[in-house]
Amino acid sequence: MASASASVEPVAAADVEFDHECDVLVVGFGAAGAAAAYEAAAAGADVLVLERSSGPGGTSAQSGGELYLGGGTQVQKACGFEDTPDDMFAFLKAALGPHANEEKLRLYCDGSVEHFEWFRARGVPFKETLFEAPGWMPYTEDGLMWLGENAWPYNEIARPAPRGHRPETPMFAGGILMEKLIAAVAEAGAVSHQDTYATNLVVDGGRVVGVVARKFAETVTYRARKGVILTAGGFVDNEEMLADHAPVLLGHDKVSDGTSDGSGIRMATAAGAATRRMATVEIALTANPAVICRGMLVDGLGRRFINEDVYPGLFSHQAVQHQPGPYWAIIDETGHDEIAEADMWGVRPAHAAETIAELEESLGLPSGSLEATVETYNRYAERGEDPYFHKDAKWLRPLKGPFAAIDPREGFFGAGKHGAGTGAGGFTLGGLDTTVDGEVLNHSGEPVPGLYAAGRTASGIHGEGYISGTSLGDGTFFGRRAGRSAASRKVSE
């Protein structure tokens, strides 16, 4: 990884003798880069993709692989759900808010069915079955899952429909997604150079015309006749940038393959680019939805603070950003016995007790705090009500001893295993300010000629919320638009 203090200042074209030339140069070969490269090549451009690692895929290949798609896809229809772009927009505007980017979001929702078909045409397989249980990701091959659309308040804002589309594989599906996209890029005729780390933009009279890169100990230069598209990821692996822009993630695990160092953002800002919403992040607290839906999630003062059947990213944000820790997943024996073994993620309760008072003491919670929370919960659960947080009645029943508490700091699916030990991890969502066609804007709101961005290098559809699949979804959707836009530009002489 390059040092955060390494110079990212642009280099004048007059001082560069180019080693390689192409029409469109894509920096980064994750999902957004693959989508951009494919579309540019399919439009007839000569495309080169630079990847800093020894192989393509990036963080996208290690992800859960969810794609947030809707509006009436074939998978939704096969599973018996009607959906419209308007309902999808209404849900995402609320769930990704406050302050979701409505211009980009409207395009994304209106184009969602076409985007789904684009994935299918690239060979990405989707099984036309629904995974109905709450969870971070299915342990089955089901192609559709709920992502909080049926939880309050979202079920009152828009007609609920599941929109979490997943390639046909259990658990982490990012690998098969990237396998298909990488093959599509090659078939379209784009060429990739690996172990090649872009360090500086090359400019000519204010226009971006190429990149300086490093391949091991050698400097390699690339001329891009039409445009450079930056899809180099976010900046969660850059501690200095986190401290400056998104300090909420300091001290937590990183949802990244280790290469999200902000290099694309830094190169572009050095050339005059503006950024947007750099404090916006995704946070994942490894509390098991299967557990807390049947029980409760409490903070370090023994209090519930959200309806536990919401999308896990939303209870994660509420916990880490707004509640005192540590956090505890509380469940009784009856609820625990209902959960399938595969849905426990190999995690066992850290504490167990016959009474809530005993459990409260073992967790170090204030005396009487958890007792009051459970007493109130049980009183209303007997009536099928949750007036405080509106958890769906299907999850409501009085909790009865013996009781157990699971510590999210123990982690699962890799979280909590990298030394932070907080039970929370995340990545950045803010980045370069772009048009809907991926053009990078300067501080006057004008495009930086020849420069484009997509994926987590850019600021996409998100406000202050996050839903699984909206990162891979918007990265590929706007990556495609950036690829087409760059390919259509007049050749730079």
N, C-alpha and C positions, 0 to 999 in steps of 0.2 A: 504494500500500500504506500502511496506517495505521502510524503509529509504534508501536514496541513499548511506548513509555511512555504512549501515549494512554490515558485513563481508560476502563476497561471495567466500572466499578461499576454495579450495577443501579439503575434509575430507578424511583421510586415511581409507581404508577398514578395516584395523586391529583394528581401534578404534570404529567400528560400529557393532552393533548387529541388523540385518535386521528384520524389522517387516513384510515385504512383498517381494515376489520374482516373477519375470516374465521373459520372454525372451526379450521382447522389451518394454521399458518404454517411452511413449510419454508425453512430458510436454507441455500442452496447447491444448485446445479442440475447436479451431476455424477451419476454412476450411482446412488449411495445416495439422493440427494435425489429423483431421478426415480422410483426404486422406492417411496419413502415417499409422494411426492405422488400417484402412480398409485393405490396401494392406499387411501389416505385418500379420494381422490375417488371411487374405485369403490365405497367403502363409504357414499357419500352425503354426505360432508363437503364444505363450501365451502372450497377449498384455494387458497392463494396461495404461490408460490415466489419467493423473493428470490435474485437472482444478481448478484454484484458486477461481473462482466464484462459486455461488450456483447452477449453471446450465451451460451446454455447450453452445457454439455459439460464444462467444467473439465478437470482433469488426466485424467479418464476418457476423454475424447474423443481425447487424444493418446497413449493407452497402447497396448500391444500388443493389448489386447482379449481376452486369455485369460480364460476362466471355468473355475475348477476345479470340475468337476461329475463325478459318478459314481454308483455304486450300481446301474448297469444302465440307462443312458440308451439311447435309440433309436440314437444315433450309435455308441455302444460295441457294441451288438448287431449293427448293420449291418456293423461292421468285424471281427466275429467274436470279441468279448471278453465273457466273463462277469464280472460285478462285483457286489459286495454292499455295502450300507452299512457292514457290519462291517469288510470289507477296506479300504474307503476311510478309515474311522475309524482303523484300526490304522496305516495308512501316514501319515496326516496327524498323528496324535498324536506319532509319532516324528519326522517331517520338520519339523513346526512347533514341536517342542520343543527343549530341555526346557521344561516348564511350560506347554504349550498349555492353553487354556481348555476343559476337557473338557465342561462343561455346554453351552456354545455349540457346540462342535465336534460333539457327539453329535446335537444338533438339526439342524445343518447337513448332516451326512452322511445322516441319516434322511430329510431333506426334499429331498435333492439331485435326485432324478428329477423330483419335482413342480416344483422350481425351474427345471430345464431346460425342462420343458414350458411354464412361465410365459414364459420367453424366446421360445420358438417361437410361443406365442400372441400375443406382442407383435410378431411379424414378423421376429425375428432369424433369419437363415438359417444353417444348419449343413450343410455338405457331408458326406456319410456316407463319408468316406475318411480314411485314416491317413497322416500324415507321420511316417516311421519314423526319420529321421536325428536325431542329437542337435543341439540348437540352442536359441538364445534364442527364436526364433519362425520359423515356416515362411515361405519365399518363394513358397509355393504357396497354393491356395485350400482345402487340406485342412482338415477340420473337427475333427480329433482329433490330438493329439500326446502323446508321452511326456514326462513331467516328473520323471524320475528314479525312477519306481516300479519299474523293472526293474534298478536298480543296488543294489549292496551298501551297507548292510545291509538296505535296505528290502525287497529281494526275498526275504529270509528272515523278515521280520516279517509281511508280508501277501502274498497272492496278487497278483502284478503285473497291473495293467491300466492302459492310458493314460487319463488323465482331463483332459487339457488340451483343453477345448472352445473352438473359435474360430469366430467369424462368417466367412462365406464370402468372404474377400478375402485377397490376399497381404499379408505383412508386417503393418504396424500396422492392427489391426482395431477399435480403440476408436472410431473415427469412425462406422463403420456401426452399431456397438452403440448409441452414443448417439443417432444419427439415429432409430433405431427407438423407443428409450425416450422421447425428446422428443416424438415424434409420438403415442405412447400416452398420455402425460401430457395433452397437449392434447385428445385425443379423449375422455379421461375427464372433462374439464371443468375441470381446474385452470388457473389463470391465473398467468403469470410476470411479475415486474417486474425488468427488467434494469438494469444500471448502478446497482444499489442495494446498498450495503454495510452490513450490520448491525453496529452498534457496541456496543449495550448491551441487556440484557434489561430488560423492564418487569415489576415484581413488585407483587403486592397481597396483603399479609398472608402472605408466604412462598410464595405461588403465582406461577408465571411466567404472565403474561397477555399478553405481547406483546414487541415489539422496537422499539428506536429505530434508525433507519438513516440513512445519508447518500446522497443522490442528487446527485452533483456537489457544488454548494455548499449545497444545501438539506437540512434535516433533515426526515425523513419518519417517521411513527410508525404502527405496526401493532398492532391488538388481535387476539389469538388466543383465541377463546372456549373452545376445547378443549385446545389445546396448541401448543407450539413444538418443532419437530424440527430439531436442529442437524446439518447434513451439509456443513460448511464446509471439510472437508479437514484435513490434519495440520498440522505446524509446521516442515517442513524449510526453508521460506523465512524463518524467524525466527531469526536468528543468536543472539540473546539466549536464546531458549528452547532452542536446540540446545546452547549452552554450559551451560545449567543442567541439562538432562535427557538429551540424547543427543549428547555431544561427539564420539563416534566418527565422526559425519558432518561435523564441521567440516573445512573445507578440501577437501571432495570436491564433485563435481557434484550437482545436485539433480534428482531425477526428479519434475518438477512443471511446471505451466504458469505458475508464478510467483506463485500466489495462496494457497499453503499457509502462511499466516502465523500459524496457531494462534488466530485470532480467536474461533472458536467455543469452543475450550477455555478461553480466557481469560475470555470473558463468563460461561461457566457456573461456573468456579471462583470468580469474584467473587460469584456468587450462592449459594455454599456447596457446589458440586458437588465430588465426589472424583474423582481421576484414578487410572489404573492402568497400570503397566508403561510409563512414559514413556520409558525408555531403549531400548525395543525398536524395531529398525529393519529395513528391507530394504536390502540392499547388492547392487549389480551391478558386478562387475569385467568390463570388456570384453575378456575372454579368449575366443577363439572355441572353442566346444565341438567343432566339427568338426575343429579342429586338435589340441587337446590330447587328445581321445580316441585319436587316431592317434599321438600323441607323448606329451608330458607337460607338466605345469605345475610350475614350480619357483619357489622364493622367492629372496630376495636373497642367500641362502647356497648356492644351487644345489641345494636339496633338494626332492624331492617331499613333499607333505603330505596328499594325499587321493586317492581314486580319481577319476580325471578324467571318468568317465562319470556322475557324480552330476548332479543338477539344478544348473545354473549358479549359482543363487543360494546354494547350499550351499557350493560351492567359493569363491564370492566372500566369504561370511561368514568362512570359515576363513582365507582369505588376509588380508583387511583387518583382521580383529579379532585374529588370533592369530599371524601370520607376519611376519617382516621383509621389507620390499620392497627394491627393485622386484621385480615378478613377471615371469616370462618364459614364453611358450608355445614349447616346443621341438619341432621336427619334422624328419624327414628328407625327402629328395627323393621317395622312394616314397610316403610318406604324403601329402605335399603334392599330388602329382599325382593322387591319388584323389579330392580334394575338388572338387565342382562349383564352377564360377566364381561362381555366385550365392550359394554358401554361404561364400565368402571375405569378403563384405561390403565388397569394394573395398580390403581391407587387404593389404599386401605385407610380406614379411619385412624387418625393419630390419637384420638381420645375417645373414650366411651364411659358412660356412667348410667346408673339406674334412674337418677333424677336430674332435672335441669339445674338445680342448685349445685349438685356435685360437678356437673359438666362445666358450669359457669366458673366455679372455683379453679378447676384444672386448667381452664383457658386463661386465667388471670384477668377475667372481665370484672368490671365494677360490681359489687355485691347487689344482687337483685335486678341487675340490668337485663340479662337474658331471660330471667324468670318473668319479668314484666312483658317482654317482647313475646314470648311464647304464650303467656296467658292471654294477652290481647289477640294474638293470631288465632288461638284455638277457639276463643269465644265467638269470633266472627266466622271462622271456618265451619263451625257446626251449623251455621245458617247458609253456608255456601257463598259467603261474602268476604271481600277484602277491601273495605272502604278506604284504607290508607294508600294502597298501591295498585289495586284492581287486577291482581293475578286472576287468570281465568278460573272459573269455578271447577273445571275438571281436575285441577291440581289441588283443590282445597279440601282438607280434612284435618281434624284435630291431631296433633302430634302427641304420641303416648310413649312412655319409656319402655325399654331402655333407649338411650339416645347416644348419638355419635357425632363427632366433629371431624371434618377433613380440612387439612391445612393446605390452601392453594400454593403455599411456598414450596411444597414437595414437588409440584409441577407434574406434567405429563407431556407426551409426544415431543420430548426434547426441551420444552420450556423449563426453566429452573435448573438446567444441567450445565450452564455455562458460567457459573461463578457468582451471578448477581444474587440469586437466592431470594428474590422478593416475591416470586410467583407471578410476576407481570413482565411482559415484554412488548415491544412495539416497533413501529417504523414511521418514518416521516411522510407526510402527504403534501406539504407545501413545496413550492419550487418556482420555476420560471413562469412568468406571466406570458400566456400564449393566446392567440386567437383560436377559434374553433377549428381552424385548418392547420394548427400547429406552429404558426409563425410566432417567433419569439419577439416580444415587444420591448422597447426601451422605456426610459422614464418619462418620455413625452407621449407614450402610447402609440408610437409608430413602430412598424416592423423593423427589426434589424435585418437588413437585406441578406438573404442566403442562409439564414439560421432558423432552425425549427427544433421543436422538442416535444416529447410525449412521455407517458409513463410517469414514474415518480420523480423524474427530473423536472417535470412541469407541475403546475398547480391545475388539478383537474376538476371534477364535479363536486368535490367534497366541501362541506362547511366544517362544522366542529364535530360531526358524528361520522360513524363508519359502519358499513355492512359488508360482510364477506362477499367477495366476488366483484366489488366495485373498483378494486385496484387493477386486477387482471382485465376486468371488463372495460373500464375507461382507458386503460393503457393501450389495449389493442384497438379499441374503437377510434381513438384520436391518433394513435400511431398510424392506422390505415389512412386517415385523412391527411396526416403530415406527409406520408409517402406519396400520395397522389398529388398533393400540392407542390411538393418539391420537384417531382418528375415533370410537372407541367410548366415549370419556370423556363424562361429564356436562358439559353446557355451563356455562361459568363466567359467573356473572351480574355 
